[in-house]
Amino acid sequence: MSVLSLIIVFSFFSGITVFLGGLCSAYFDAHVQSLKKKAHWVHISTSFGAGIIISAVAFVLIPKGMAVL
């Protein structure tokens, strides 16, 4: 798999979690009355997206920067 393909895949997965977090937020706002449960699920999806972005930086940008040094 080329580097460009990996960047596209990582970007897709990090972006889709933002969309899924919005869907979860809308669902929990309409159907779940517990604020604690709402916050829990929205935080899970946001954390997953952040983890994908951090891993993309770690696997793609850091090795290229180290090669330049």
Phi and psi in degrees as a GROMACS rama.xvg file:
@    title "Ramachandran Plot"
@    xaxis  label "Phi"
@    yaxis  label "Psi"
@TYPE xy
-75.7892  165.458  SER-2
-63.0565  -39.9118  VAL-3
-62.5625  -39.6727  LEU-4
-63.2425  -42.227  SER-5
-63.1054  -41.2659  LEU-6
-63.0526  -41.9089  ILE-7
-64.9726  -42.6928  ILE-8
-64.5309  -47.2501  VAL-9
-63.4197  -40.4722  PHE-10
-64.7462  -39.9893  SER-11
-61.7132  -48.4888  PHE-12
-67.1527  -34.7665  PHE-13
-72.2625  -34.7694  SER-14
-73.4812  -36.2306  GLY-15
-67.78  -28.1926  ILE-16
-69.4413  -29.3434  THR-17
-65.2807  -44.6121  VAL-18
-62.9688  -44.5527  PHE-19
-65.3328  -35.6604  LEU-20
-63.2895  -38.5229  GLY-21
-65.2175  -41.4864  GLY-22
-64.3068  -42.5715  LEU-23
-62.0189  -42.1483  CYS-24
-62.4551  -44.5605  SER-25
-64.3333  -42.3465  ALA-26
-64.2708  -48.228  TYR-27
-68.1562  -30.4959  PHE-28
-66.118  -36.5028  ASP-29
-85.7235  -32.8712  ALA-30
-116.156  -20.5434  HIS-31
-110.643  128.83  VAL-32
-91.7448  -19.8775  GLN-33
-78.8511  116.793  SER-34
-65.0255  -32.4596  LEU-35
-64.7714  -42.6934  LYS-36
-67.6002  -38.5774  LYS-37
-59.5787  -51.3854  LYS-38
-62.7601  -37.3883  ALA-39
-60.9075  -50.114  HIS-40
-70.686  -36.7618  TRP-41
-67.0265  -37.6331  VAL-42
-67.6636  -35.7371  HIS-43
-62.0797  -48.2098  ILE-44
-67.3106  -37.1582  SER-45
-66.8843  -41.7936  THR-46
-64.7294  -38.3876  SER-47
-62.7545  -43.9897  PHE-48
-62.2449  -41.4462  GLY-49
-65.186  -38.4628  ALA-50
-63.8748  -38.3679  GLY-51
-65.1548  -42.9596  ILE-52
-64.3221  -43.5265  ILE-53
-63.4933  -40.2148  ILE-54
-67.8033  -34.6541  SER-55
-63.4754  -41.7353  ALA-56
-64.7349  -43.7424  VAL-57
-66.3475  -38.051  ALA-58
-88.1687  -21.1174  PHE-59
-111.984  -54.6406  VAL-60
-78.4983  -39.5986  LEU-61
-65.1757  -45.6976  ILE-62
-61.8203  -35.9467  PRO-63
-67.1385  -39.0801  LYS-64
-65.5095  -38.8325  GLY-65
-67.7855  -32.7974  MET-66
-67.6309  -33.4343  ALA-67
-69.3531  -37.9903  VAL-68
